[in-house]
Amino acid sequence: MIVPVPAAEPLVGALRAELDGHAVPAHVTVMAPFLPTAALDAATVAELAATVATVPAFDVEFRAVCWFDERLVWLAPEPAGPFVELTRAVGDRFGLLPYGGEHGAEPVPHLTVAYDAPVERLRAAAAELARGLPVSTRIEQAVLFVETDGRWSPHTPLPLGTRSGTGVRIEG
């Protein structure tokens, strides 16, 4: 499950095509892996939609180029909190950890741009990204993606909630 960031495509699209290779649009991952496609019945998808809708839509800005080791270049969202909130809500509801717990239980929201390329190429990509920042946008939905025969494709859009007055009004 991801949060697409179409506003970042002009900056990251070509780099992601060259240096990421997943053919998924620019995004911040909320939960991967999620449930197997066979487990995505209507009730499960409705539960997921209701869980996502507990987090209100929000504005975000990507201002910084960051690294995981010297292997992965990513953009940092500010604020990161709503992405963490989404990840925790989905994880708590479905008993999941981001990346299966491989990188710890605490999510680090990020928009992956490039990885596992020669470090000189990654450095050049990072410099190119820095010249194009910041990227600002409004986040209003997540999207459930599924893998079929090694290819990822969108399954279900999942709208975030909206704030109304002092409470949260859920749209769905």
Backbone bond lengths (Angstrom), bond angles and torsions (degrees), N, CA, C in turn:
res aa  C-N    CA-C-N  psi(-1)  N-CA   C-N-CA  omega(-1)  CA-C   N-CA-C  phi
1 M - - - 1.438 - - 1.520 107.98 -
2 I 1.324 115.70 134.39 1.459 121.16 -175.01 1.524 111.18 -131.57
3 V 1.317 114.84 164.96 1.453 122.24 166.77 1.525 105.80 -112.03
4 P 1.331 117.04 108.25 1.471 119.38 178.66 1.525 110.47 -65.61
5 V 1.328 115.67 146.58 1.466 121.99 178.03 1.528 107.18 -129.38
6 P 1.349 116.84 73.68 1.464 119.42 -177.58 1.521 113.80 -59.27
7 A 1.323 117.83 -29.07 1.468 120.31 179.96 1.527 112.05 -63.05
8 A 1.333 117.30 -20.66 1.468 120.77 -179.97 1.524 112.54 -86.01
9 E 1.321 118.23 -14.29 1.467 121.17 -175.71 1.523 114.33 -54.57
10 P 1.352 119.42 -44.59 1.471 117.60 179.73 1.533 112.91 -58.20
11 L 1.311 117.62 -33.42 1.461 121.61 -179.49 1.526 112.17 -83.00
12 V 1.326 117.06 -42.22 1.476 119.70 -169.40 1.521 114.50 -106.38
13 G 1.317 118.66 -13.83 1.462 121.30 -171.61 1.521 114.61 -54.65
14 A 1.318 117.92 -52.57 1.467 120.64 -178.23 1.523 111.02 -66.29
15 L 1.331 116.72 -39.74 1.465 119.63 178.78 1.522 111.24 -65.28
16 R 1.341 116.87 -41.69 1.466 120.05 178.22 1.536 110.25 -64.11
17 A 1.327 116.95 -40.20 1.464 119.47 179.33 1.523 110.81 -61.78
18 E 1.316 116.45 -38.96 1.464 120.79 -179.57 1.526 112.64 -78.93
19 L 1.349 116.98 -40.55 1.464 120.50 -165.37 1.527 114.88 -119.35
20 D 1.321 118.46 6.79 1.464 120.91 175.59 1.519 109.83 -120.19
21 G 1.312 116.73 -56.61 1.452 120.36 170.98 1.511 117.79 81.43
22 H 1.321 119.71 8.60 1.458 119.74 -179.36 1.524 113.53 -89.05
23 A 1.302 119.08 -8.42 1.467 123.39 179.52 1.526 111.65 58.28
24 V 1.317 116.70 31.69 1.460 123.11 173.77 1.521 105.37 -111.42
25 P 1.330 117.91 140.89 1.469 118.63 -177.97 1.531 111.83 -62.57
26 A 1.322 116.18 164.56 1.466 121.59 176.36 1.522 108.15 -51.38
27 H 1.340 115.48 132.91 1.460 118.69 -173.34 1.529 111.31 -162.39
28 V 1.320 114.25 165.98 1.452 122.97 166.01 1.519 105.60 -111.41
29 T 1.327 116.87 125.92 1.459 120.64 -179.70 1.526 109.51 -73.93
30 V 1.325 115.75 133.17 1.464 121.79 175.10 1.521 109.44 -95.52
31 M 1.342 116.84 -49.54 1.455 119.89 -179.28 1.527 109.68 -151.72
32 A 1.303 114.65 117.22 1.462 121.10 174.30 1.523 106.76 -146.72
33 P 1.289 117.55 130.12 1.462 124.93 -5.00 1.523 111.48 -74.15
34 F 1.334 114.87 156.97 1.454 120.33 172.58 1.518 105.92 -99.61
35 L 1.294 118.15 -146.12 1.460 121.24 179.23 1.519 110.22 -85.30
36 P 1.333 118.02 154.86 1.464 119.76 176.11 1.535 110.67 -60.54
37 T 1.310 116.34 149.14 1.461 121.59 -178.85 1.523 111.65 -53.02
38 A 1.324 117.82 -37.80 1.470 121.61 -179.51 1.527 112.12 -62.92
39 A 1.317 118.20 -22.25 1.469 121.80 -179.14 1.527 112.68 -89.27
40 L 1.313 117.85 0.25 1.467 121.39 -174.66 1.523 112.03 -90.31
41 D 1.328 115.77 64.07 1.459 119.32 175.28 1.526 109.41 -78.61
42 A 1.320 116.92 174.35 1.461 121.59 -175.36 1.525 111.82 -59.71
43 A 1.325 117.92 -39.12 1.468 120.89 -179.01 1.527 110.95 -66.23
44 T 1.314 117.35 -41.06 1.466 121.21 179.73 1.514 110.60 -66.23
45 V 1.309 117.38 -43.79 1.471 120.86 178.86 1.530 109.86 -64.87
46 A 1.337 117.88 -38.16 1.466 120.58 177.27 1.530 110.50 -65.02
47 E 1.317 118.24 -40.34 1.469 121.38 175.76 1.518 111.22 -61.91
48 L 1.320 116.22 -42.67 1.458 120.64 178.54 1.522 110.39 -62.96
49 A 1.322 117.33 -45.02 1.464 121.28 179.35 1.527 110.86 -60.92
50 A 1.317 117.07 -42.52 1.468 120.77 179.25 1.528 110.60 -65.38
51 T 1.312 117.28 -37.67 1.465 121.39 178.82 1.517 110.62 -65.92
52 V 1.315 117.19 -46.47 1.470 121.49 179.55 1.521 110.29 -62.31
53 A 1.323 117.56 -38.24 1.466 121.72 -177.63 1.525 113.06 -68.20
54 T 1.336 118.39 -10.26 1.469 119.95 176.43 1.525 111.51 -74.93
55 V 1.320 116.90 -14.14 1.465 121.04 178.60 1.532 107.80 -102.55
56 P 1.317 117.15 122.36 1.465 119.86 -178.86 1.527 112.42 -69.44
57 A 1.326 115.85 151.01 1.465 121.59 172.61 1.529 108.37 -56.40
58 F 1.337 116.47 153.23 1.462 119.88 -174.84 1.516 110.93 -152.41
59 D 1.324 115.03 160.86 1.461 122.22 174.41 1.522 108.13 -93.62
60 V 1.323 115.73 145.06 1.457 120.92 -179.06 1.523 109.30 -141.71
61 E 1.310 114.66 152.98 1.455 121.06 175.72 1.523 108.33 -133.64
62 F 1.304 115.30 135.95 1.466 121.66 174.87 1.522 105.67 -103.34
63 R 1.351 115.97 109.83 1.467 121.52 -173.48 1.513 113.60 -115.39
64 A 1.326 117.86 -17.75 1.461 120.26 -171.09 1.524 111.73 -128.63
65 V 1.330 114.95 140.65 1.462 122.45 171.56 1.533 106.44 -93.37
66 C 1.313 116.90 128.54 1.464 121.84 -177.56 1.528 109.88 -128.13
67 W 1.322 114.54 170.30 1.466 121.57 -178.14 1.520 109.93 -132.23
68 F 1.320 116.76 146.13 1.457 123.48 161.66 1.523 103.82 -106.40
69 D 1.329 115.90 112.64 1.463 121.83 -173.14 1.525 108.00 52.83
70 E 1.309 118.08 -143.20 1.471 120.71 172.56 1.516 108.99 -113.72
71 R 1.349 114.61 34.22 1.464 119.99 -175.12 1.519 113.92 -115.48
72 L 1.349 117.76 -24.92 1.448 119.63 -171.21 1.526 109.38 -140.14
73 V 1.332 115.82 127.18 1.461 123.26 178.57 1.524 107.53 -105.23
74 W 1.338 114.92 132.52 1.457 119.08 -177.43 1.512 111.57 -144.99
75 L 1.334 115.17 162.75 1.456 121.98 175.67 1.520 108.91 -103.05
76 A 1.329 115.61 137.39 1.466 121.63 -178.27 1.523 110.52 -94.20
77 P 1.337 117.18 127.13 1.460 119.94 176.57 1.526 111.22 -83.82
78 E 1.333 115.77 141.74 1.464 122.16 173.91 1.522 107.78 -130.30
79 P 1.301 119.60 118.17 1.454 125.53 1.96 1.527 111.28 -80.07
80 A 1.311 116.20 152.83 1.468 121.64 175.85 1.524 111.18 -88.90
81 G 1.334 116.52 -20.14 1.458 121.73 -174.50 1.521 116.19 -52.05
82 P 1.335 119.80 -45.96 1.467 118.60 -179.78 1.533 113.18 -63.00
83 F 1.325 117.66 -32.90 1.468 120.09 176.15 1.529 110.14 -67.66
84 V 1.340 116.34 -41.40 1.470 120.47 177.15 1.530 109.38 -62.34
85 E 1.322 116.32 -42.64 1.463 121.04 179.61 1.536 110.70 -60.29
86 L 1.322 116.82 -44.00 1.472 120.51 177.55 1.528 111.07 -61.20
87 T 1.331 116.09 -47.31 1.461 120.41 -178.89 1.523 110.84 -60.95
88 R 1.313 116.70 -45.77 1.469 120.12 179.80 1.516 111.73 -64.14
89 A 1.335 117.03 -42.45 1.465 120.30 -179.30 1.527 110.62 -61.24
90 V 1.325 116.57 -46.88 1.472 120.50 -179.74 1.526 109.89 -67.58
91 G 1.324 116.75 -44.25 1.458 120.20 179.28 1.507 112.46 -60.68
92 D 1.331 117.07 -45.34 1.469 120.76 179.58 1.517 111.29 -63.91
93 R 1.324 117.07 -42.70 1.466 120.52 -176.80 1.528 112.25 -67.81
94 F 1.330 116.85 -35.96 1.465 119.84 -174.30 1.528 113.36 -110.86
95 G 1.327 117.79 5.01 1.460 121.30 177.68 1.522 113.21 66.45
96 L 1.334 116.61 41.68 1.462 121.57 -176.07 1.525 111.05 -121.12
97 L 1.325 115.83 155.14 1.459 122.83 171.34 1.525 108.29 -116.63
98 P 1.343 117.22 144.49 1.467 118.00 177.37 1.521 110.70 -59.59
99 Y 1.314 114.94 137.01 1.467 123.30 -178.73 1.534 111.32 55.01
100 G 1.329 115.75 31.37 1.458 121.05 177.92 1.518 112.58 64.26
101 G 1.334 118.38 18.29 1.459 122.26 -178.71 1.514 113.92 83.27
102 E 1.323 117.36 2.07 1.472 122.65 -177.38 1.526 112.88 -57.74
103 H 1.329 116.52 -32.19 1.464 120.72 -177.77 1.525 111.46 -111.77
104 G 1.326 117.14 22.41 1.456 121.83 -178.34 1.514 110.89 95.03
105 A 1.319 115.38 171.28 1.462 120.73 -176.31 1.520 112.77 -84.77
106 E 1.328 117.61 -19.77 1.461 120.93 -176.94 1.529 110.40 -87.23
107 P 1.342 117.71 117.16 1.463 119.07 -178.81 1.527 112.25 -69.99
108 V 1.325 115.70 145.92 1.460 123.06 173.00 1.533 106.31 -119.45
109 P 1.330 117.18 94.06 1.463 119.12 -178.42 1.528 110.78 -59.08
110 H 1.329 115.49 134.72 1.458 120.09 -179.16 1.522 110.22 -160.58
111 L 1.326 115.14 153.83 1.452 122.35 174.13 1.526 105.92 -108.85
112 T 1.327 115.83 102.96 1.463 120.99 -178.91 1.524 109.69 -67.71
113 V 1.334 114.81 134.16 1.459 120.25 177.64 1.520 110.68 -115.10
114 A 1.331 117.73 -43.17 1.470 120.26 -173.82 1.518 109.81 -152.64
115 Y 1.346 115.23 145.65 1.468 118.34 176.63 1.519 111.01 -158.82
116 D 1.329 113.61 161.81 1.463 123.00 175.77 1.525 113.94 49.55
117 A 1.319 115.91 38.73 1.464 121.99 173.60 1.529 106.17 -115.08
118 P 1.319 118.26 168.25 1.464 119.27 175.23 1.529 110.28 -54.05
119 V 1.319 116.16 138.73 1.462 120.37 -174.19 1.529 111.74 -58.66
120 E 1.329 118.03 -31.18 1.465 119.91 177.93 1.528 110.15 -63.82
121 R 1.329 117.18 -40.00 1.470 120.95 178.69 1.515 110.14 -68.07
122 L 1.332 117.05 -39.89 1.463 120.46 178.36 1.528 110.67 -64.13
123 R 1.325 117.08 -40.05 1.474 120.16 178.09 1.533 111.17 -63.38
124 A 1.318 116.16 -41.38 1.470 120.02 178.24 1.532 110.19 -64.25
125 A 1.326 116.76 -40.39 1.465 120.55 177.61 1.524 110.02 -63.54
126 A 1.329 117.18 -43.01 1.469 121.06 179.45 1.526 110.98 -60.94
127 A 1.321 117.18 -41.32 1.464 120.88 178.79 1.526 110.78 -64.72
128 E 1.322 116.51 -41.95 1.466 120.77 178.06 1.525 110.60 -61.78
129 L 1.322 116.17 -43.53 1.464 120.56 179.13 1.528 111.11 -61.31
130 A 1.325 116.54 -45.61 1.464 121.20 -176.74 1.527 111.27 -57.96
131 R 1.331 116.27 -35.78 1.476 120.07 179.98 1.530 111.46 -68.34
132 G 1.333 118.08 -23.53 1.462 120.83 -176.53 1.513 115.18 -97.48
133 L 1.312 117.42 -1.61 1.466 120.36 -177.65 1.525 110.66 -85.34
134 P 1.307 118.98 155.80 1.461 127.60 5.53 1.527 111.89 -88.73
135 V 1.330 114.43 163.83 1.461 123.22 170.83 1.520 106.11 -117.55
136 S 1.321 116.17 123.08 1.464 121.50 -179.57 1.519 109.41 -116.62
137 T 1.335 116.03 143.51 1.454 119.89 179.31 1.520 110.61 -162.13
138 R 1.294 116.29 170.86 1.465 123.30 173.76 1.521 107.33 -107.02
139 I 1.321 115.52 133.66 1.467 121.83 178.55 1.520 107.61 -101.89
140 E 1.333 116.23 116.80 1.462 121.05 -177.28 1.515 113.54 -121.44
141 Q 1.343 117.01 -8.03 1.461 118.15 179.21 1.518 111.62 -156.76
142 A 1.308 113.86 156.46 1.455 123.03 167.19 1.523 105.50 -108.10
143 V 1.327 116.55 168.85 1.465 120.73 177.57 1.517 108.07 -138.78
144 L 1.309 115.02 130.90 1.455 120.72 173.54 1.524 107.34 -81.53
145 F 1.329 116.69 121.57 1.458 122.76 174.85 1.518 108.32 -106.03
146 V 1.326 116.86 147.98 1.459 121.47 176.41 1.522 109.16 -126.59
147 E 1.319 114.84 153.98 1.458 120.80 178.88 1.515 109.19 -104.57
148 T 1.314 115.07 128.20 1.451 122.04 176.58 1.518 107.99 -133.93
149 D 1.304 116.38 120.73 1.463 121.49 179.77 1.533 112.29 52.86
150 G 1.335 115.90 41.52 1.456 120.70 176.71 1.509 115.53 78.85
151 R 1.330 117.68 3.51 1.468 121.56 179.62 1.516 109.34 -116.51
152 W 1.334 116.10 139.02 1.455 121.75 178.61 1.517 109.86 -95.98
153 S 1.336 116.02 137.25 1.460 120.16 177.88 1.528 109.33 -144.73
154 P 1.343 115.89 153.12 1.463 119.19 179.89 1.521 111.10 -67.47
155 H 1.317 116.02 139.61 1.466 122.87 179.89 1.529 110.32 -110.39
156 T 1.344 116.69 -53.56 1.458 120.93 -174.59 1.527 111.02 -147.25
157 P 1.342 118.11 126.92 1.464 119.38 170.60 1.525 108.86 -74.08
158 L 1.330 116.05 144.15 1.466 122.04 -175.53 1.529 108.81 -130.33
159 P 1.335 118.02 94.38 1.462 120.17 -177.84 1.527 112.14 -64.38
160 L 1.329 114.72 141.18 1.457 120.61 171.31 1.523 107.73 -77.92
161 G 1.338 116.23 166.18 1.456 121.22 179.02 1.515 111.03 -79.49
162 T 1.322 116.05 179.24 1.459 121.53 175.66 1.514 108.70 -129.62
163 R 1.320 115.47 149.29 1.478 120.36 175.98 1.523 108.12 -87.84
164 S 1.320 115.38 137.24 1.453 121.40 176.41 1.512 107.30 -136.21
165 G 1.321 117.24 113.70 1.461 119.23 -176.15 1.510 110.28 64.31
166 T 1.323 116.95 -129.96 1.468 120.26 -178.52 1.510 112.51 -97.49
167 G 1.320 117.75 -10.17 1.469 120.42 -179.54 1.505 110.64 -105.05
168 V 1.288 115.91 -179.06 1.452 121.73 176.22 1.516 107.94 -107.53
169 R 1.326 116.48 125.97 1.453 121.23 174.68 1.509 107.22 -100.57
170 I 1.296 116.56 128.89 1.452 121.53 -179.01 1.518 109.04 -94.46
171 E 1.322 114.56 127.42 1.463 119.66 174.33 1.502 108.08 -101.37
172 G 1.258 118.61 141.81 1.451 117.77 179.73 1.419 110.71 -169.43
